[in-house]
Amino acid sequence: MNEQVAMDKFQIWFVNPIQKLKELPNGAGGFVAFIVGVILYERLISARLSLQGQKTSDEVIRNAMAEDLHLTDDQRRVFWDMFRNGLLHQAMPKLGKTGFCFHHTFSGFPKFKLVNEQPAICIDPWKFTDRILNEFLLEPALIFESDSYPFASILPFEIK
């Protein structure tokens, strides 16, 4: 797949819908944007490793995520289980000992803090997702690096 085709698909399937979500009042689209950001984050980390010629074993991916997110491995595990597994399996963060708090004053990186005396992951979902989208846009090779999950083709077809 050539770079321009990949960029066009990425824009159509991810960037443009996220931009439309930003039009919703009071940041209401941030939740869905974050779901997309989390999905793309896994692809981003794997693609980065692959482009660097590194193996993409589960352990290497976990270590790269912890480093990228500025988390310990235990924190990365909680973040990933809560958000990736929760959002992609049940459309809600997974319940556990740690809660979560989305707010525009937080960074795009998860921070473990106490909120109302309870441990919580604090993050701005827009900043997180924008960071992920921008990394792909700045380095288009990341978009189509996956051999296991290649971007789909858009082909004309006729229904009879």
N, C-alpha and C positions, 0 to 999 in steps of 0.2 A: 504494500500500500504506500502510495507516495505521501509526502509530508502534508501537502495542501489538502488532499482528500481527508486525511486523518484530522487535520485542524478543522475542516468544515464540519465533519461529523461531531467532533468534540463540541464545537460551538452550538450546533443544532440540538444535540442531545443533552448537554450539561450546562454550558455557559448561559445560553439564552433562557432556558427555564429558570435557572437560579436568578437571573436578572428580573424576570417577571415576578418571582416570589418576593423580591425586595420592594415591589410596589404595594404589597399588602400593608395595611396600617399597623402601627405599634410593633413592628418586627415579627408579626405573626407567621411569616413564611420561614423564619429562622429555623424552626424545628425540622421541617422537611429539607431545607437546605443542608442542615447538619447531617441528616441521614445520607444525603448524596455525598457530602464531604467525607464521611466515614467510609462509604463504599469506595470512593476514589482514592482514599488514603492508602488502603491496602494495595491497590494497583500501583500507586506512586512508589511506595517503598520497594515493592518487588521489581519494578522497572528500573529504579535507581541502581539497585544491587546488580541487576542483570547488565545494565550498561557499563558498570564498573568491572564487569567480568567476575563478579562474586557468585557463589552458589546461593540459591534462594531457598535453602532449607527453612523449616519452621523456626529453628533456633536462631539462625542468622537474621531472619525477618523480625523476630521478637526483639533481638538485641538492637537492630537498626531503628525500630520503632521507639524503644525506650530512649535511645540516644537522641533521636530527632525530636521527641516530645519533651525532653529534659525530665524524664521520670526514672525512678528506680524500676527494676524489673517487676517488683510486687505492685507498684503503682500502675505500671503499664498493663499488667494482668487485670487489675480491677477496672481500669479505664476500658480496656478492650472487651472484657466480659460484659460490663454494664452497657456500653454503647453499641459496639459492633454486634455482639451476640443478641442483646436485647432488642435493639432497633431492627435488625434484619430478620429476626425470628418472630418477634411479637409486636413490632412497631412502637415499642416503649422501652426506655432504659430498664435493664434488669434490676430488680429489687435486691438489695443487699445491705451490708453494714454501712456503706457509703452512699450518700445521696448525691444530688447534682443541683447545680444552680447555673442557669444561663442568664447573662446580663451583658449589656453593651460596654460596661466599664471593665470587664475582664479581658484578658488577652486571648489570642487564638491558640494558645497552648494550655492544656489542662493544668490546673493548680489544685492541689489538695489543701483545703482550708477547713476551718470550723465555721459553720453557718448555724446560728441558733444553738450553739454548743454541740452540734452533730457534725461528723466528718462529711465533707462534700467535695465533689469535683466541680470547680468553678471554671467556666469557659464562655467565651463569646462565640456562638455558633457561626455567625457571619464571618468573623475574622478567621476562624479555623477553615471554613470552606473556601473563602477567598484565597487564602494562602495555598491551598491545595490546587485550586483551579489555575492560579497564576504560575505555579511551578510547571504544570503541563503546558501552559501557553508559552512560557519562556523557553521550554525545551521540548519541542514537539515529538522528538524521538521517544520520549517517555510514554506518549499516548499509544503507540503501536508496538511497544517492545514485547508485549506478552505473546508467547507462542501458544500457551494453553487457553487463553481467553482473548482471541483476536477480535478487533472491531468488526462488527457485522457488515456485510455488503448490502448496499441498497440497489436492488435490481428491479427492472420492470417485469411484471408478470401478467398473464392473462388468465382469468377465471372462466371456465367453460361450464 
